[in-house]
Amino acid sequence: MARMKFICDAERCIECNGCVTACKQEHEVPWGVNRRRVVTLNDGVPGEKSISVACMHCSDAPCMAVCPVDCFYRTDEGVVLHDKDICIGCGYCSYACPFGAPQFPTNGNFGLRGKMDKCTFCAGGPEANGSEAEFEKYGRNRLAEGKLLACAEMCSTKALLGGDGDVVADIFRTRVLNRGKGSEVWGWGTAYGKPSTTSGSGIAPAKEPTKS
């Protein structure tokens, strides 16, 4: 059984927000909730990068660990979903998630709290696939229809990849190798910049004092 994952290629993302719009339209996401959003790092300076972020459907999901009523569950494909009929809207999952995926829907000027909402990986919910009840609570179940995620399908630069984790990893690996960065893509140079000297520690040696 394939394990579903997605990844956003920061070298291709152009911050068009097409993925955000596609998600909201496809699932008729309630006002005040963005199941997917685009985050820009180093905005306006050299090295600016943007990535599309949503629920990462973690293998060890913190939202599942903290939910007091166990409304979260994992499908055979590794997609983390939740049952809104069980959810009590306590918000613990929102605090636990490092990606800010679970959100409160807001109604009216004062943001009335309700059931939590989050990315479903276009996999619907516990109701029957394709049913009216499923669409009303969770949106369209594209995986049951054999279709690609709406956000990934709409991405104009194919920066957002979603589907079988092994296939997604192979595509991204091929891209990295074609860019010519090799192993350095995750190395010291990417994280901290190139060492300023040839010393093995990467720390510049102290200069000897000059004679006056």
C-alpha positions as CSV (number, residue, x, y, z in Angstrom):
1,M,0.0,0.0,0.0
2,A,1.4,3.4,-1.0
3,R,2.0,6.0,1.7
4,M,0.8,9.4,0.6
5,K,3.2,12.4,1.1
6,F,3.7,15.8,-0.5
7,I,6.7,18.1,-0.8
8,C,7.1,21.6,-2.0
9,D,10.2,22.4,-4.2
10,A,11.3,25.8,-3.0
11,E,13.4,26.3,-6.1
12,R,10.2,26.3,-8.2
13,C,7.5,27.9,-6.0
14,I,6.7,31.4,-7.3
15,E,4.2,32.3,-4.5
16,C,1.2,32.5,-6.9
17,N,-1.1,31.0,-4.3
18,G,-2.8,28.8,-6.9
19,C,-2.6,25.9,-4.5
20,V,-4.4,27.9,-1.8
21,T,-7.2,29.0,-4.2
22,A,-7.6,25.5,-5.7
23,C,-8.0,23.9,-2.2
24,K,-10.6,26.5,-1.1
25,Q,-12.6,26.1,-4.3
26,E,-12.5,22.3,-4.6
27,H,-13.6,21.7,-1.0
28,E,-15.6,24.8,-0.3
29,V,-13.5,25.5,2.7
30,P,-15.3,27.6,5.3
31,W,-14.5,31.3,5.7
32,G,-11.5,32.0,7.9
33,V,-9.7,28.7,7.2
34,N,-6.9,28.1,4.8
35,R,-6.1,24.4,4.7
36,R,-3.0,25.3,2.7
37,R,-1.0,28.5,2.7
38,V,2.2,29.8,1.1
39,V,5.0,30.9,3.4
40,T,7.8,33.2,2.2
41,L,11.2,33.1,3.9
42,N,13.6,36.1,3.7
43,D,10.9,38.1,1.9
44,G,12.4,40.9,-0.2
45,V,16.0,40.0,0.2
46,P,18.4,37.9,-1.8
47,G,17.8,34.3,-1.3
48,E,14.0,34.7,-0.9
49,K,12.2,31.3,-1.0
50,S,8.5,30.4,-0.8
51,I,7.0,27.0,0.2
52,S,3.4,25.7,0.2
53,V,2.5,24.4,3.7
54,A,-0.4,22.3,4.9
55,C,-0.9,19.3,7.2
56,M,2.2,17.1,6.7
57,H,0.3,13.9,7.6
58,C,3.0,13.0,10.0
59,S,4.0,9.4,10.8
60,D,4.0,10.3,14.5
61,A,1.4,13.0,14.4
62,P,1.4,15.3,17.5
63,C,-2.3,16.2,16.9
64,M,-3.2,12.5,17.4
65,A,-1.2,12.4,20.6
66,V,-2.8,15.3,22.3
67,C,-6.5,14.9,21.2
68,P,-8.5,14.2,24.4
69,V,-11.3,12.5,22.5
70,D,-9.2,10.6,19.9
71,C,-10.9,12.1,16.9
72,F,-7.8,11.8,14.7
73,Y,-7.1,8.6,12.8
74,R,-4.7,7.4,10.1
75,T,-5.8,5.7,6.9
76,D,-4.0,2.7,5.2
77,E,-2.4,5.2,2.9
78,G,-0.9,7.1,5.8
79,V,-3.2,10.1,5.6
80,V,-4.1,11.7,9.0
81,L,-7.8,12.6,9.1
82,H,-10.2,13.5,11.9
83,D,-13.8,12.8,12.7
84,K,-15.8,16.1,13.2
85,D,-18.6,14.2,14.9
86,I,-16.2,13.4,17.7
87,C,-14.2,16.6,17.8
88,I,-15.1,19.0,20.6
89,G,-13.2,22.0,19.3
90,C,-10.8,22.2,22.3
91,G,-7.9,23.4,20.1
92,Y,-5.2,21.2,21.6
93,C,-4.3,19.9,18.2
94,S,-3.8,23.5,16.9
95,Y,-1.3,24.2,19.7
96,A,0.5,20.9,19.2
97,C,0.9,21.0,15.4
98,P,4.2,22.7,14.4
99,F,2.7,23.5,11.0
100,G,-0.4,25.2,12.3
101,A,-2.6,22.8,10.2
102,P,-5.7,22.3,12.4
103,Q,-7.7,25.6,12.5
104,F,-10.9,26.9,13.9
105,P,-13.5,28.0,11.4
106,T,-14.8,31.5,12.0
107,N,-18.3,32.8,11.6
108,G,-19.3,36.4,12.0
109,N,-17.4,39.3,13.4
110,F,-16.3,37.7,16.6
111,G,-15.0,34.4,15.2
112,L,-17.3,31.8,16.8
113,R,-15.4,28.7,17.4
114,G,-16.5,25.4,16.0
115,K,-15.1,22.0,14.9
116,M,-11.5,21.9,13.9
117,D,-10.7,21.9,10.2
118,K,-7.6,20.9,8.3
119,C,-6.1,19.5,5.1
120,T,-7.5,16.0,4.3
121,F,-5.1,15.2,1.4
122,C,-8.2,15.3,-0.7
123,A,-9.2,12.0,1.0
124,G,-12.5,13.0,2.5
125,G,-13.5,11.7,6.0
126,P,-15.1,8.7,7.8
127,E,-18.4,9.0,5.9
128,A,-19.1,7.0,2.7
129,N,-16.8,8.0,-0.2
130,G,-18.5,10.5,-2.4
131,S,-21.5,11.0,-0.2
132,E,-23.1,14.4,0.4
133,A,-22.3,14.2,4.1
134,E,-18.6,13.7,3.4
135,F,-18.4,16.6,1.1
136,E,-20.3,18.9,3.5
137,K,-17.9,18.2,6.4
138,Y,-14.6,17.5,4.7
139,G,-14.8,18.4,1.0
140,R,-14.3,16.3,-2.1
141,N,-12.7,12.9,-1.9
142,R,-10.4,13.0,-5.0
143,L,-8.3,10.0,-3.9
144,A,-11.3,7.8,-4.0
145,E,-11.9,9.1,-7.6
146,G,-8.3,8.2,-8.5
147,K,-7.3,11.8,-9.0
148,L,-4.3,13.9,-8.0
149,L,-4.6,16.4,-5.1
150,A,-6.3,19.6,-6.2
151,C,-3.4,21.8,-4.9
152,A,-0.7,19.8,-6.7
153,E,-2.7,19.6,-9.9
154,M,-3.2,23.4,-10.0
155,C,0.5,24.2,-9.3
156,S,1.7,25.9,-12.5
157,T,5.4,25.3,-11.9
158,K,4.9,21.7,-10.5
159,A,6.7,22.9,-7.3
160,L,4.1,21.1,-5.2
161,L,4.3,17.3,-5.5
162,G,1.8,15.0,-3.9
163,G,1.0,11.3,-4.1
164,D,2.9,8.1,-3.4
165,G,5.8,9.0,-1.2
166,D,8.3,6.8,-3.1
167,V,7.4,8.4,-6.4
168,V,7.5,11.9,-5.0
169,A,10.9,11.3,-3.5
170,D,12.2,9.9,-6.8
171,I,11.0,13.0,-8.7
172,F,12.5,15.4,-6.2
173,R,15.8,13.5,-6.1
174,T,16.1,13.6,-9.9
175,R,15.5,17.4,-9.8
176,V,18.2,17.9,-7.2
177,L,20.8,15.8,-9.1
178,N,20.0,17.7,-12.3
179,R,20.7,21.0,-10.6
180,G,24.2,19.8,-10.0
181,K,24.3,20.4,-6.2
182,G,24.8,16.7,-5.4
183,S,25.2,15.8,-1.8
184,E,25.9,19.5,-0.9
185,V,22.1,20.2,-1.2
186,W,21.8,19.1,2.4
187,G,25.4,19.8,3.4
188,W,27.3,22.4,5.4
189,G,27.3,24.9,2.6
190,T,23.5,25.0,2.4
191,A,23.0,25.3,6.1
192,Y,25.8,27.7,7.1
193,G,27.4,29.0,3.9
194,K,30.8,28.0,2.6
195,P,33.6,27.9,5.2
196,S,35.8,31.0,5.0
197,T,39.0,29.0,5.3
198,T,40.3,25.6,4.4
199,S,40.6,24.6,8.0
200,G,38.9,21.3,8.8
201,S,36.8,22.9,11.6
202,G,35.4,25.6,9.3
203,I,36.4,28.2,11.9
204,A,38.8,30.9,10.7
205,P,42.1,30.7,12.7
206,A,43.1,33.6,14.9
207,K,45.4,36.2,13.3
208,E,48.8,36.8,14.8
209,P,49.2,40.3,16.2
210,T,51.2,42.6,14.0
211,K,54.3,44.3,15.4
212,S,54.2,48.0,15.7
